[in-house]
Amino acid sequence: MGVGDEQKIEDVVIVGAGVAGLATALALKRVGVRAIVLERSHELRTTGAHLSLFPNAWTALRALGIDHKLTSIYQPFKKGYVTDLEKGSKQALSFTRSIGERINNATGARSVHRKTLLETLANELPIDAIRFSIKIKSIETHTIEGSALVPVLHLDDGSTIIAKVLIGCDGINSIVATWLGLSKPIHSGRYAVRGLSVVPQGHGLNNEAHQFISNQRRAGAVHLTDTEVAWFITYPSTASEDEEMKSSGDPKWIQQKVMEYISDFPPMLSEFVQQSDLKTLSLAPLKFRKPWDLVFNNICKGNVTVAGDAFHPMTPDLAQGGCSALEDAVVLGRHIGNSFLKHNKIVATEVSEALKLYVKERKWRAIGLIVGAYFSGRVQQGGSGWLNFVRNVLFYRFIFRRLIEVAEYDCGKLPSAASFKQLDDNHSKVE
């Protein structure tokens, strides 16, 4: 394929306007790099009505400069509880290693509306940064600037886009991840239903998170606002139910199935499900990428890489999907930003090294999150006698505290022109 002189070459193209895509575009904007975001939907996607954001996410949002816009709306969790309905026992959970002073500050764990987070990110971007209703047919590579091999995107309308950098943030069915050679995520054997409930008279959760476990089912509810609750249920899948789930997208049907699943759970949950905003209901199999796929396959190839669910899809059992996507964005922004500030432009022949540094920093973190989330979900689901023993005696008392430390991760800050100049001056003095 020839690249005509009249064709515009974009510095950075991001595929997908979800949390990872918009956050990455914002991180790049903060370091002076213009990125365009291609989204196949006709508007921002709001599947998954809410996200729980832990301290590591707030650290990333602070680096992006928007944390205050959300912490002013949403209050942190004060407490968390897990109730075993079969045993009648109740255990308190800590969301940080030092719950007292940190739970009330700006890094406290909160649940936020996914739509609000996406709109907050999007509102920080140039008005023409996001292009909707764009579908990619194929990806190939072409040589520019003498020796740089860059991606060329062929769109379904017959047009092409050439990118010096391509970042796939297009979710678990990522076309960019497939192009890199990453395998499809696999089914964990569990389903999840999520929804939001509007309770005008107040829900009484008092900034608390509640989970209930019974017979391989796990359900919970968290405070979102004074009149809104986010709830979920996870349960093992069966062959017959798998087919039944695939054949029905009716939210009323989903609501009815959930009511059946939680008929022996506390009435509070049933009330929340009954008061659900049906537009927010989502039902999906819980999938994850095999950890060894990230060990042995390409996470970047030349000037192409992935972030968020396109990189490390995981089950939601550590509530780290959205959090880790925000981490990815900051780390990508830092390494691409360092390359940009060094050359005062995106140099196609140099930026591949920045992507390699990104992968080096993120790969083992991502693998650990995938493994930790799967282990957490499998143990909490219970089933056999030894799994129930591990869950009831060991997990919530000891192991969960270690797993939750992943939420204390600090992804670092974004570079600025001033800080980079100082670093460059110091380097020159040493030489």
PALUM-7239 format. One record per residue (C-alpha): residue in one letter; x, y, z; residue number from 1. Coordinates in steps of 0.05 Angstrom, whole numbers, plus 32768, in hexadecimal, padded with zeros to 4 digits. Example, Ala and Ser with C-alpha at 12.3 -4.5 7.8 and 13.67 -1.06 7.14 Angstrom:
BEGIN
+------+------+-------+------+-----+
! rest ! east ! north !   up !  nr !
+------+------+-------+------+-----+
!    a ! 80F6 !  7FA6 ! 809C !   1 !
!    s ! 8111 !  7FEB ! 808F !   2 !
+------+------+-------+------+-----+
***
This chain:
BEGIN
+------+------+-------+------+-----+
! rest ! east ! north !   up !  nr !
+------+------+-------+------+-----+
!    m ! 8000 !  8000 ! 8000 !   1 !
!    g ! 801B !  8045 ! 7FEE !   2 !
!    v ! 8015 !  807F ! 801E !   3 !
!    g ! 8009 !  80BE ! 7FF7 !   4 !
!    d ! 8026 !  8100 ! 800C !   5 !
!    e ! 7FDF !  811C ! 8012 !   6 !
!    q ! 7FCB !  80E9 ! 8046 !   7 !
!    k ! 7FCB !  8101 ! 808D !   8 !
!    i ! 7FF4 !  80D8 ! 80BE !   9 !
!    e ! 7FDA !  80D9 ! 8105 !  10 !
!    d ! 800B !  80DA ! 813F !  11 !
!    v ! 7FE2 !  80AC ! 816C !  12 !
!    v ! 7FA2 !  8085 ! 815D !  13 !
!    i ! 7F7C !  8065 ! 8196 !  14 !
!    v ! 7F48 !  8031 ! 8186 !  15 !
!    g ! 7F0E !  8032 ! 81B8 !  16 !
!    a ! 7EEF !  806A ! 81E1 !  17 !
!    g ! 7EE8 !  8044 ! 8222 !  18 !
!    v ! 7F0C !  8054 ! 8263 !  19 !
!    a ! 7F50 !  803E ! 8249 !  20 !
!    g ! 7F49 !  8062 ! 8206 !  21 !
!    l ! 7F31 !  80A5 ! 8221 !  22 !
!    a ! 7F62 !  80A4 ! 825C !  23 !
!    t ! 7F9C !  8095 ! 822D !  24 !
!    a ! 7F87 !  80CE ! 81FE !  25 !
!    l ! 7F84 !  80FC ! 823A !  26 !
!    a ! 7FC8 !  80E5 ! 8254 !  27 !
!    l ! 7FE6 !  80F4 ! 8210 !  28 !
!    k ! 7FC4 !  8137 ! 820D !  29 !
!    r ! 7FE3 !  8149 ! 8250 !  30 !
!    v ! 8029 !  813C ! 8234 !  31 !
!    g ! 801B !  8162 ! 81F3 !  32 !
!    v ! 800B !  8128 ! 81C5 !  33 !
!    r ! 7FCC !  812B ! 819A !  34 !
!    a ! 7FA7 !  80E9 ! 8193 !  35 !
!    i ! 7F67 !  80D7 ! 816F !  36 !
!    v ! 7F37 !  80A4 ! 818C !  37 !
!    l ! 7F10 !  8076 ! 815D !  38 !
!    e ! 7ECF !  805A ! 817A !  39 !
!    r ! 7EA2 !  8029 ! 8156 !  40 !
!    s ! 7E64 !  803E ! 817C !  41 !
!    h ! 7E3E !  807E ! 816C !  42 !
!    e ! 7E48 !  8099 ! 81B3 !  43 !
!    l ! 7E6F !  808B ! 81F2 !  44 !
!    r ! 7E63 !  8043 ! 8209 !  45 !
!    t ! 7E45 !  803D ! 824F !  46 !
!    t ! 7E41 !  7FF1 ! 8254 !  47 !
!    g ! 7E52 !  7FE1 ! 829C !  48 !
!    a ! 7E2C !  8015 ! 82C2 !  49 !
!    h ! 7E5F !  8022 ! 82F8 !  50 !
!    l ! 7EA8 !  8018 ! 830A !  51 !
!    s ! 7EC8 !  8010 ! 834E !  52 !
!    l ! 7F07 !  803A ! 8351 !  53 !
!    f ! 7F3C !  802C ! 8385 !  54 !
!    p ! 7F79 !  8055 ! 839B !  55 !
!    n ! 7FA3 !  8041 ! 835E !  56 !
!    a ! 7F6D !  805C ! 8330 !  57 !
!    w ! 7F69 !  809E ! 8356 !  58 !
!    t ! 7FB5 !  80A4 ! 8351 !  59 !
!    a ! 7FAF !  809C ! 8305 !  60 !
!    l ! 7F74 !  80CD ! 8302 !  61 !
!    r ! 7F9D !  80FF ! 8329 !  62 !
!    a ! 7FD6 !  80F8 ! 82F7 !  63 !
!    l ! 7FA2 !  8106 ! 82C0 !  64 !
!    g ! 7F8A !  8143 ! 82E6 !  65 !
!    i ! 7F41 !  8130 ! 82EF !  66 !
!    d ! 7F3C !  810B ! 8332 !  67 !
!    h ! 7F1D !  8148 ! 8355 !  68 !
!    k ! 7EE4 !  8149 ! 8323 !  69 !
!    l ! 7ECD !  8105 ! 833B !  70 !
!    t ! 7EE0 !  8105 ! 8385 !  71 !
!    s ! 7EB3 !  8142 ! 838D !  72 !
!    i ! 7E78 !  8118 ! 8375 !  73 !
!    y ! 7E84 !  80D3 ! 8392 !  74 !
!    q ! 7E92 !  80C1 ! 83DB !  75 !
!    p ! 7EC5 !  808A ! 83EF !  76 !
!    f ! 7EAF !  8048 ! 840E !  77 !
!    k ! 7EB2 !  8049 ! 8459 !  78 !
!    k ! 7EAC !  7FFF ! 8465 !  79 !
!    g ! 7EA3 !  7FBD ! 8441 !  80 !
!    y ! 7E83 !  7F7C ! 8458 !  81 !
!    v ! 7E7E !  7F35 ! 843E !  82 !
!    t ! 7E46 !  7F09 ! 8458 !  83 !
!    d ! 7E47 !  7EBE ! 8450 !  84 !
!    l ! 7DFD !  7EAD ! 844D !  85 !
!    e ! 7E09 !  7E62 ! 8456 !  86 !
!    k ! 7E32 !  7E6B ! 8495 !  87 !
!    g ! 7E10 !  7EAA ! 84AE !  88 !
!    s ! 7E54 !  7ECC ! 84B8 !  89 !
!    k ! 7E67 !  7F13 ! 84A7 !  90 !
!    q ! 7EAD !  7F2F ! 849C !  91 !
!    a ! 7EC4 !  7F77 ! 8496 !  92 !
!    l ! 7EF2 !  7F8A ! 845D !  93 !
!    s ! 7F27 !  7FBF ! 8458 !  94 !
!    f ! 7F2F !  7FE1 ! 8414 !  95 !
!    t ! 7F75 !  7FFB ! 8424 !  96 !
!    r ! 7FAE !  7FE4 ! 844F !  97 !
!    s ! 7FA3 !  801D ! 8480 !  98 !
!    i ! 7F58 !  8027 ! 847D !  99 !
!    g ! 7F53 !  805F ! 84B1 ! 100 !
!    e ! 7F73 !  809E ! 8496 ! 101 !
!    r ! 7F76 !  808B ! 844C ! 102 !
!    i ! 7F2E !  8075 ! 8441 ! 103 !
!    n ! 7F14 !  80BC ! 8447 ! 104 !
!    n ! 7F48 !  80DF ! 841C ! 105 !
!    a ! 7F4A !  80EA ! 83D2 ! 106 !
!    t ! 7F62 !  80A3 ! 83C4 ! 107 !
!    g ! 7F29 !  807F ! 83E6 ! 108 !
!    a ! 7F05 !  8048 ! 83C0 ! 109 !
!    r ! 7EC6 !  8060 ! 839E ! 110 !
!    s ! 7E93 !  8048 ! 836B ! 111 !
!    v ! 7E86 !  8078 ! 8332 ! 112 !
!    h ! 7E57 !  8079 ! 82F6 ! 113 !
!    r ! 7E7C !  805F ! 82B9 ! 114 !
!    k ! 7E59 !  8094 ! 828F ! 115 !
!    t ! 7E70 !  80CC ! 82BD ! 116 !
!    l ! 7EB8 !  80B4 ! 82BA ! 117 !
!    l ! 7EB7 !  80AE ! 826E ! 118 !
!    e ! 7E97 !  80F3 ! 8266 ! 119 !
!    t ! 7EC9 !  8112 ! 8296 ! 120 !
!    l ! 7F03 !  80F5 ! 826D ! 121 !
!    a ! 7EE3 !  8108 ! 822A ! 122 !
!    n ! 7ED5 !  814F ! 8240 ! 123 !
!    e ! 7F20 !  815A ! 824A ! 124 !
!    l ! 7F30 !  8147 ! 8202 ! 125 !
!    p ! 7F2D !  8173 ! 81C4 ! 126 !
!    i ! 7EE7 !  8174 ! 81A5 ! 127 !
!    d ! 7EFF !  814E ! 8167 ! 128 !
!    a ! 7F29 !  811A ! 818B ! 129 !
!    i ! 7EF4 !  80E3 ! 818C ! 130 !
!    r ! 7ED8 !  80C9 ! 814B ! 131 !
!    f ! 7E9A !  809F ! 8152 ! 132 !
!    s ! 7E7C !  8069 ! 8124 ! 133 !
!    i ! 7EC1 !  8055 ! 810B ! 134 !
!    k ! 7ECB !  800B ! 80FD ! 135 !
!    i ! 7F0F !  7FEC ! 80EC ! 136 !
!    k ! 7F10 !  7FB6 ! 80B8 ! 137 !
!    s ! 7F5A !  7FA5 ! 80BA ! 138 !
!    i ! 7F9F !  7FBB ! 80D0 ! 139 !
!    e ! 7FDF !  7FB7 ! 80A7 ! 140 !
!    t ! 8023 !  7FD8 ! 80AC ! 141 !
!    h ! 8049 !  8008 ! 807F ! 142 !
!    t ! 808D !  8029 ! 8080 ! 143 !
!    i ! 8092 !  8074 ! 808A ! 144 !
!    e ! 80CA !  80A4 ! 809D ! 145 !
!    g ! 80FC !  8077 ! 807A ! 146 !
!    s ! 80FA !  803B ! 80A9 ! 147 !
!    a ! 80C0 !  8040 ! 80DA ! 148 !
!    l ! 808C !  8009 ! 80D2 ! 149 !
!    v ! 8049 !  8028 ! 80E6 ! 150 !
!    p ! 8001 !  800E ! 80E8 ! 151 !
!    v ! 7FCF !  801E ! 80B2 ! 152 !
!    l ! 7F86 !  8017 ! 80C5 ! 153 !
!    h ! 7F53 !  8005 ! 808F ! 154 !
!    l ! 7F0E !  801C ! 80A2 ! 155 !
!    d ! 7ECB !  8000 ! 808B ! 156 !
!    d ! 7EBB !  803F ! 8064 ! 157 !
!    g ! 7EF7 !  8032 ! 8037 ! 158 !
!    s ! 7F24 !  8067 ! 8056 ! 159 !
!    t ! 7F67 !  805C ! 8077 ! 160 !
!    i ! 7F8B !  807B ! 80B2 ! 161 !
!    i ! 7FD6 !  8078 ! 80BC ! 162 !
!    a ! 7FEF !  807C ! 8103 ! 163 !
!    k ! 8035 !  8085 ! 811F ! 164 !
!    v ! 801A !  8063 ! 815E ! 165 !
!    l ! 7FDD !  8035 ! 8164 ! 166 !
!    i ! 7FC0 !  8025 ! 81A9 ! 167 !
!    g ! 7F89 !  7FF1 ! 81AE ! 168 !
!    c ! 7F58 !  8002 ! 81E6 ! 169 !
!    d ! 7F1F !  7FDD ! 81C4 ! 170 !
!    g ! 7F0C !  7FAC ! 81FB ! 171 !
!    i ! 7F0D !  7F61 ! 8202 ! 172 !
!    n ! 7EFE !  7F55 ! 81B9 ! 173 !
!    s ! 7F36 !  7F83 ! 81A3 ! 174 !
!    i ! 7F48 !  7F83 ! 8159 ! 175 !
!    v ! 7F8C !  7FA1 ! 816C ! 176 !
!    a ! 7F9A !  7F6A ! 819F ! 177 !
!    t ! 7F89 !  7F36 ! 8169 ! 178 !
!    w ! 7FB8 !  7F58 ! 8139 ! 179 !
!    l ! 7FEF !  7F54 ! 816D ! 180 !
!    g ! 7FE3 !  7F09 ! 8174 ! 181 !
!    l ! 7FC3 !  7F08 ! 81B8 ! 182 !
!    s ! 7F90 !  7ED1 ! 81C1 ! 183 !
!    k ! 7F47 !  7EDD ! 81D1 ! 184 !
!    p ! 7F34 !  7EE2 ! 821A ! 185 !
!    i ! 7F16 !  7EA2 ! 8238 ! 186 !
!    h ! 7ED7 !  7E96 ! 8260 ! 187 !
!    s ! 7EE2 !  7E91 ! 82AB ! 188 !
!    g ! 7EA4 !  7E65 ! 82B4 ! 189 !
!    r ! 7E7D !  7E9D ! 82D6 ! 190 !
!    y ! 7E4B !  7ED2 ! 82C2 ! 191 !
!    a ! 7E3F !  7F16 ! 82E0 ! 192 !
!    v ! 7E02 !  7F44 ! 82E0 ! 193 !
!    r ! 7E0C !  7F8C ! 82F3 ! 194 !
!    g ! 7DDA !  7FC5 ! 82FB ! 195 !
!    l ! 7DCA !  8007 ! 831B ! 196 !
!    s ! 7D8E !  8014 ! 8348 ! 197 !
!    v ! 7D6D !  8056 ! 8356 ! 198 !
!    v ! 7D51 !  805A ! 839D ! 199 !
!    p ! 7D31 !  809F ! 83A5 ! 200 !
!    q ! 7D23 !  8094 ! 83EF ! 201 !
!    g ! 7D6C !  8082 ! 83FD ! 202 !
!    h ! 7D8D !  803E ! 83FE ! 203 !
!    g ! 7DAB !  803F ! 8444 ! 204 !
!    l ! 7DEF !  8022 ! 8430 ! 205 !
!    n ! 7E15 !  805B ! 8452 ! 206 !
!    n ! 7E51 !  8059 ! 8424 ! 207 !
!    e ! 7E5A !  800F ! 8431 ! 208 !
!    a ! 7E67 !  7FD5 ! 8401 ! 209 !
!    h ! 7E43 !  7F94 ! 840F ! 210 !
!    q ! 7E4F !  7F4F ! 83F2 ! 211 !
!    f ! 7E28 !  7F0F ! 83FD ! 212 !
!    i ! 7E3F !  7EC8 ! 83EB ! 213 !
!    s ! 7E17 !  7E88 ! 83E8 ! 214 !
!    n ! 7E1A !  7E48 ! 83BF ! 215 !
!    q ! 7E4D !  7E61 ! 838C ! 216 !
!    r ! 7E28 !  7EA3 ! 8382 ! 217 !
!    r ! 7E43 !  7EE6 ! 8396 ! 218 !
!    a ! 7E1A !  7F26 ! 8397 ! 219 !
!    g ! 7E27 !  7F6B ! 83B1 ! 220 !
!    a ! 7E12 !  7FB4 ! 83B3 ! 221 !
!    v ! 7E39 !  7FF4 ! 83BC ! 222 !
!    h ! 7E28 !  803C ! 83C9 ! 223 !
!    l ! 7E2B !  8067 ! 838A ! 224 !
!    t ! 7E06 !  80A6 ! 839E ! 225 !
!    d ! 7DD3 !  80B4 ! 83D5 ! 226 !
!    t ! 7D9C !  8099 ! 83A8 ! 227 !
!    e ! 7DC1 !  8068 ! 837B ! 228 !
!    v ! 7DDD !  8023 ! 8387 ! 229 !
!    a ! 7E0B !  7FF9 ! 835B ! 230 !
!    w ! 7DFF !  7FAE ! 8362 ! 231 !
!    f ! 7E1A !  7F6E ! 8344 ! 232 !
!    i ! 7E13 !  7F23 ! 8346 ! 233 !
!    t ! 7E43 !  7EED ! 832D ! 234 !
!    y ! 7E32 !  7EA4 ! 8325 ! 235 !
!    p ! 7E4D !  7E65 ! 8302 ! 236 !
!    s ! 7E35 !  7E59 ! 82BB ! 237 !
!    t ! 7E16 !  7E1A ! 82A0 ! 238 !
!    a ! 7E0F !  7E04 ! 8257 ! 239 !
!    s ! 7DC4 !  7E0D ! 8256 ! 240 !
!    e ! 7DC6 !  7E51 ! 8277 ! 241 !
!    d ! 7DFF !  7E67 ! 8249 ! 242 !
!    e ! 7DD1 !  7E5D ! 820D ! 243 !
!    e ! 7D97 !  7E7D ! 8231 ! 244 !
!    m ! 7DC0 !  7EBA ! 8243 ! 245 !
!    k ! 7DDA !  7EC3 ! 81FC ! 246 !
!    s ! 7D94 !  7EC1 ! 81DF ! 247 !
!    s ! 7D77 !  7EF7 ! 820B ! 248 !
!    g ! 7D8B !  7F40 ! 8211 ! 249 !
!    d ! 7D4A !  7F55 ! 8231 ! 250 !
!    p ! 7D5A !  7F7C ! 8271 ! 251 !
!    k ! 7D18 !  7F67 ! 8290 ! 252 !
!    w ! 7D2B !  7F1E ! 8285 ! 253 !
!    i ! 7D70 !  7F2B ! 82A4 ! 254 !
!    q ! 7D50 !  7F4D ! 82DF ! 255 !
!    q ! 7D21 !  7F12 ! 82EA ! 256 !
!    k ! 7D5B !  7EE0 ! 82E6 ! 257 !
!    v ! 7D81 !  7F07 ! 831A ! 258 !
!    m ! 7D45 !  7F08 ! 8348 ! 259 !
!    e ! 7D42 !  7EBC ! 8343 ! 260 !
!    y ! 7D8D !  7EB5 ! 8352 ! 261 !
!    i ! 7D89 !  7EE1 ! 8391 ! 262 !
!    s ! 7D46 !  7ECA ! 83AC ! 263 !
!    d ! 7D69 !  7EB0 ! 83EB ! 264 !
!    f ! 7D95 !  7EED ! 83F3 ! 265 !
!    p ! 7D84 !  7F28 ! 8421 ! 266 !
!    p ! 7D46 !  7F4F ! 840B ! 267 !
!    m ! 7D70 !  7F8D ! 8403 ! 268 !
!    l ! 7D90 !  7F71 ! 83C4 ! 269 !
!    s ! 7D4D !  7F5D ! 83A6 ! 270 !
!    e ! 7D33 !  7FA3 ! 83B2 ! 271 !
!    f ! 7D6F !  7FC1 ! 838F ! 272 !
!    v ! 7D67 !  7F92 ! 8353 ! 273 !
!    q ! 7D1D !  7FA2 ! 834F ! 274 !
!    q ! 7D2C !  7FEC ! 834E ! 275 !
!    s ! 7D61 !  7FE6 ! 8318 ! 276 !
!    d ! 7D66 !  8016 ! 82DE ! 277 !
!    l ! 7D5C !  7FE1 ! 82A7 ! 278 !
!    k ! 7D88 !  8008 ! 8277 ! 279 !
!    t ! 7DC4 !  7FFB ! 82A4 ! 280 !
!    l ! 7DBC !  7FAF ! 82A9 ! 281 !
!    s ! 7DF5 !  7F88 ! 8289 ! 282 !
!    l ! 7E00 !  7F3D ! 8287 ! 283 !
!    a ! 7E41 !  7F20 ! 826E ! 284 !
!    p ! 7E6F !  7EE4 ! 8276 ! 285 !
!    l ! 7EAD !  7EF4 ! 82A0 ! 286 !
!    k ! 7EEA !  7EED ! 8274 ! 287 !
!    f ! 7F34 !  7EF5 ! 827D ! 288 !
!    r ! 7F74 !  7EF0 ! 8254 ! 289 !
!    k ! 7FA0 !  7EB4 ! 8264 ! 290 !
!    p ! 7FDC !  7ED0 ! 8289 ! 291 !
!    w ! 800E !  7EA8 ! 8260 ! 292 !
!    d ! 7FF3 !  7ECA ! 8222 ! 293 !
!    l ! 8012 !  7F0A ! 823B ! 294 !
!    v ! 8052 !  7EE6 ! 824D ! 295 !
!    f ! 805F !  7EC6 ! 8209 ! 296 !
!    n ! 803C !  7EF3 ! 81D7 ! 297 !
!    n ! 8043 !  7F3B ! 81BF ! 298 !
!    i ! 8024 !  7F73 ! 81E7 ! 299 !
!    c ! 8044 !  7FA4 ! 81B7 ! 300 !
!    k ! 805E !  7F9C ! 8171 ! 301 !
!    g ! 8083 !  7FD6 ! 8153 ! 302 !
!    n ! 8058 !  8013 ! 815F ! 303 !
!    v ! 8019 !  7FED ! 8173 ! 304 !
!    t ! 8002 !  7FDA ! 81B9 ! 305 !
!    v ! 7FC4 !  7FD0 ! 81E4 ! 306 !
!    a ! 7FA8 !  7FE9 ! 8226 ! 307 !
!    g ! 7F6F !  7FDB ! 8255 ! 308 !
!    d ! 7F43 !  7F9F ! 8245 ! 309 !
!    a ! 7F64 !  7F97 ! 8202 ! 310 !
!    f ! 7FA4 !  7F89 ! 8228 ! 311 !
!    h ! 7F90 !  7F66 ! 8268 ! 312 !
!    p ! 7F47 !  7F52 ! 826D ! 313 !
!    m ! 7F39 !  7F37 ! 82B2 ! 314 !
!    t ! 7EFF !  7F21 ! 82DD ! 315 !
!    p ! 7EE3 !  7F59 ! 8309 ! 316 !
!    d ! 7EF2 !  7F38 ! 834B ! 317 !
!    l ! 7F28 !  7F6A ! 8360 ! 318 !
!    a ! 7F03 !  7FA5 ! 8340 ! 319 !
!    q ! 7F43 !  7FB6 ! 831A ! 320 !
!    g ! 7F2C !  7FB7 ! 82D1 ! 321 !
!    g ! 7F1F !  8001 ! 82CD ! 322 !
!    c ! 7F55 !  8012 ! 8300 ! 323 !
!    s ! 7F8B !  7FEE ! 82D8 ! 324 !
!    a ! 7F73 !  800F ! 8297 ! 325 !
!    l ! 7F7F !  8053 ! 82B7 ! 326 !
!    e ! 7FC5 !  803B ! 82CC ! 327 !
!    d ! 7FD3 !  8025 ! 8285 ! 328 !
!    a ! 7FC0 !  806A ! 826B ! 329 !
!    v ! 7FF0 !  808F ! 8299 ! 330 !
!    v ! 802A !  8060 ! 828B ! 331 !
!    l ! 801E !  8065 ! 8240 ! 332 !
!    g ! 801A !  80B0 ! 8245 ! 333 !
!    r ! 805B !  80B3 ! 826C ! 334 !
!    h ! 8084 !  8089 ! 823C ! 335 !
!    i ! 8068 !  80A6 ! 81FC ! 336 !
!    g ! 806C !  80EB ! 821C ! 337 !
!    n ! 80B6 !  80E1 ! 822C ! 338 !
!    s ! 80C4 !  80CF ! 81E4 ! 339 !
!    f ! 809B !  810A ! 81CB ! 340 !
!    l ! 80BC !  813C ! 81F9 ! 341 !
!    k ! 8101 !  8123 ! 81E6 ! 342 !
!    h ! 80F5 !  812F ! 819C ! 343 !
!    n ! 80BE !  8164 ! 81A1 ! 344 !
!    k ! 8095 !  8137 ! 8174 ! 345 !
!    i ! 807F !  80EF ! 816A ! 346 !
!    v ! 80B8 !  80CC ! 8146 ! 347 !
!    a ! 809E !  808B ! 8128 ! 348 !
!    t ! 80E3 !  806A ! 812A ! 349 !
!    e ! 80EB !  807A ! 8174 ! 350 !
!    v ! 80A7 !  8070 ! 8194 ! 351 !
!    s ! 80AA !  8024 ! 8190 ! 352 !
!    e ! 80DD !  8027 ! 81C9 ! 353 !
!    a ! 80AC !  804E ! 81F2 ! 354 !
!    l ! 8078 !  8018 ! 81E8 ! 355 !
!    k ! 80AA !  7FE3 ! 81FC ! 356 !
!    l ! 80B6 !  8008 ! 823D ! 357 !
!    y ! 806B !  800C ! 8248 ! 358 !
!    v ! 8064 !  7FC1 ! 823F ! 359 !
!    k ! 809F !  7FB3 ! 826D ! 360 !
!    e ! 807F !  7FDD ! 82A4 ! 361 !
!    r ! 8039 !  7FC1 ! 829B ! 362 !
!    k ! 803F !  7F78 ! 8288 ! 363 !
!    w ! 804B !  7F57 ! 82CB ! 364 !
!    r ! 801C !  7F86 ! 82EE ! 365 !
!    a ! 7FE6 !  7F71 ! 82BD ! 366 !
!    i ! 7FF5 !  7F27 ! 82C5 ! 367 !
!    g ! 7FF2 !  7F2E ! 8311 ! 368 !
!    l ! 7FAE !  7F50 ! 830D ! 369 !
!    i ! 7F91 !  7F1B ! 82DF ! 370 !
!    v ! 7FA9 !  7EE2 ! 830C ! 371 !
!    g ! 7F94 !  7F05 ! 834C ! 372 !
!    a ! 7F4E !  7F15 ! 8331 ! 373 !
!    y ! 7F42 !  7ECE ! 8319 ! 374 !
!    f ! 7F5B !  7EB0 ! 835A ! 375 !
!    s ! 7F30 !  7EE1 ! 8383 ! 376 !
!    g ! 7EF2 !  7ED1 ! 835B ! 377 !
!    r ! 7EFD !  7E86 ! 835B ! 378 !
!    v ! 7F08 !  7E83 ! 83A6 ! 379 !
!    q ! 7ECD !  7EB1 ! 83B7 ! 380 !
!    q ! 7E9F !  7E88 ! 838B ! 381 !
!    g ! 7EAF !  7E4C ! 83B6 ! 382 !
!    g ! 7E90 !  7E08 ! 83A7 ! 383 !
!    s ! 7EBB !  7DCF ! 83C1 ! 384 !
!    g ! 7ECA !  7DC4 ! 840A ! 385 !
!    w ! 7F12 !  7DDB ! 8406 ! 386 !
!    l ! 7F00 !  7E19 ! 83DE ! 387 !
!    n ! 7ECC !  7E2C ! 8411 ! 388 !
!    f ! 7EFF !  7E22 ! 8448 ! 389 !
!    v ! 7F32 !  7E4E ! 8424 ! 390 !
!    r ! 7EFD !  7E84 ! 8419 ! 391 !
!    n ! 7EDE !  7E83 ! 845F ! 392 !
!    v ! 7F1D !  7E79 ! 8489 ! 393 !
!    l ! 7F56 !  7E96 ! 8461 ! 394 !
!    f ! 7F41 !  7EC2 ! 8427 ! 395 !
!    y ! 7F1C !  7EFD ! 8447 ! 396 !
!    r ! 7F46 !  7EFC ! 8486 ! 397 !
!    f ! 7F8B !  7EF9 ! 8466 ! 398 !
!    i ! 7F90 !  7EF1 ! 841B ! 399 !
!    f ! 7F5F !  7F28 ! 8407 ! 400 !
!    r ! 7F8A !  7F5B ! 842C ! 401 !
!    r ! 7FC5 !  7F48 ! 8402 ! 402 !
!    l ! 7F9E !  7F49 ! 83C1 ! 403 !
!    i ! 7F81 !  7F8E ! 83D0 ! 404 !
!    e ! 7FC7 !  7FA9 ! 83D3 ! 405 !
!    v ! 7FC6 !  7FAB ! 8387 ! 406 !
!    a ! 7F98 !  7FE7 ! 8391 ! 407 !
!    e ! 7FD1 !  800E ! 83B2 ! 408 !
!    y ! 7FFA !  800D ! 8372 ! 409 !
!    d ! 8017 !  8050 ! 835B ! 410 !
!    c ! 801B !  8056 ! 830F ! 411 !
!    g ! 8044 !  8096 ! 8314 ! 412 !
!    k ! 803C !  80DA ! 82F3 ! 413 !
!    l ! 803D !  80F7 ! 82AE ! 414 !
!    p ! 807B !  811D ! 8295 ! 415 !
!    s ! 8079 !  8167 ! 8287 ! 416 !
!    a ! 80A4 !  8190 ! 8258 ! 417 !
!    a ! 80C4 !  81B3 ! 8295 ! 418 !
!    s ! 80D4 !  8172 ! 82BA ! 419 !
!    f ! 80F0 !  8153 ! 827A ! 420 !
!    k ! 811D !  8190 ! 826D ! 421 !
!    q ! 8138 !  818B ! 82B4 ! 422 !
!    l ! 8147 !  8141 ! 82AB ! 423 !
!    d ! 8168 !  814F ! 8268 ! 424 !
!    d ! 8192 !  8188 ! 8287 ! 425 !
!    n ! 81A9 !  815A ! 82C0 ! 426 !
!    h ! 81BB !  8124 ! 828E ! 427 !
!    s ! 81E5 !  8156 ! 8266 ! 428 !
!    k ! 820A !  816C ! 82A5 ! 429 !
!    v ! 821C !  8125 ! 82B5 ! 430 !
!    e ! 8238 !  811B ! 826F ! 431 !
+------+------+-------+------+-----+
***
